[in-house]
Amino acid sequence: MHKIPGGRASVAIALCKEYWNQGIGTKMFEEMIRIAQTRPEEMQLELEFVEGNTRARALYEKMGFRITGVRPDAIRLKDGTLLDEYMMIRKM
């Protein structure tokens, strides 16, 4: 969790594929949310995900995040493909 001025915190996780579908990502987010709830100055959690990462999006939505914006063509892959990046927030 990275504190941003104004009652905001940026969160992120990365999980190796061999650990997918074990509930680990959910537990990690539950703990980050629990910690944020102990800090009255935190008003919202924020994160980003890249277009096509449907697994991440599903987890984030399950944890109460909602899309608040998009950065078109924010990521360029080695083959030149451009992908959008989505911003999400979860109000505390």
C-alpha positions in Angstrom: 0.0 0.0 0.0 1.4 3.4 -1.1 0.1 6.5 0.6 -1.0 9.3 -1.7 -1.7 12.8 -0.2 -5.4 13.6 0.3 -6.6 10.4 1.9 -5.7 8.1 -1.0 -3.6 4.9 -1.1 -2.4 3.0 -4.1 -2.5 -0.8 -3.9 -1.1 -3.6 -6.1 -0.3 -7.3 -6.0 1.4 -9.7 -8.3 0.9 -13.5 -8.0 2.8 -16.1 -9.9 0.6 -18.3 -12.1 1.3 -21.4 -10.1 -0.6 -19.8 -7.2 -3.7 -18.7 -9.1 -7.1 -20.1 -8.1 -6.1 -20.7 -4.5 -7.8 -17.6 -2.9 -4.4 -16.0 -2.2 -5.2 -12.8 -4.2 -8.5 -12.4 -2.3 -6.8 -12.9 1.0 -4.1 -10.3 0.1 -6.8 -7.7 -0.8 -8.8 -8.5 2.3 -5.7 -7.8 4.4 -4.9 -4.6 2.5 -8.5 -3.4 3.0 -8.4 -4.3 6.7 -5.3 -2.3 7.2 -6.7 0.7 5.3 -9.8 0.5 7.5 -7.6 1.0 10.6 -6.4 4.3 9.1 -9.1 6.9 9.4 -7.2 9.3 7.1 -7.6 6.8 4.2 -10.6 7.7 2.1 -10.1 5.5 -0.9 -7.9 2.8 -2.3 -6.7 3.1 -5.9 -5.3 0.7 -8.5 -4.8 0.2 -12.2 -5.1 -2.8 -14.5 -4.3 -3.4 -18.2 -6.9 -4.1 -20.8 -7.4 -7.8 -21.3 -6.5 -8.8 -17.7 -10.0 -10.1 -16.9 -8.8 -12.2 -14.0 -7.5 -9.1 -12.2 -10.6 -7.1 -13.1 -12.9 -9.8 -11.6 -10.9 -9.9 -8.4 -10.9 -6.1 -8.0 -14.6 -5.8 -8.7 -15.3 -8.6 -6.2 -13.3 -6.6 -3.6 -15.5 -3.5 -4.2 -13.4 -1.6 -6.7 -15.1 0.2 -9.6 -13.7 1.6 -12.8 -13.3 5.4 -12.7 -11.3 6.1 -15.8 -9.2 4.9 -18.7 -5.9 5.8 -20.3 -6.2 4.9 -24.0 -3.1 3.3 -25.5 -1.2 3.5 -22.3 0.8 0.3 -22.7 2.8 -0.7 -25.8 3.6 -4.4 -26.2 6.8 -5.6 -27.9 4.8 -6.4 -31.1 3.5 -2.8 -31.2 0.0 -3.6 -29.8 -1.4 -0.8 -27.8 -3.5 -1.5 -24.7 -5.7 0.7 -22.5 -5.0 1.0 -18.8 -8.0 1.3 -16.4 -8.1 3.1 -13.1 -10.3 1.8 -10.3 -11.1 3.0 -6.8 -12.7 1.6 -3.7 -14.2 4.1 -1.2 -13.5 3.3 2.4 
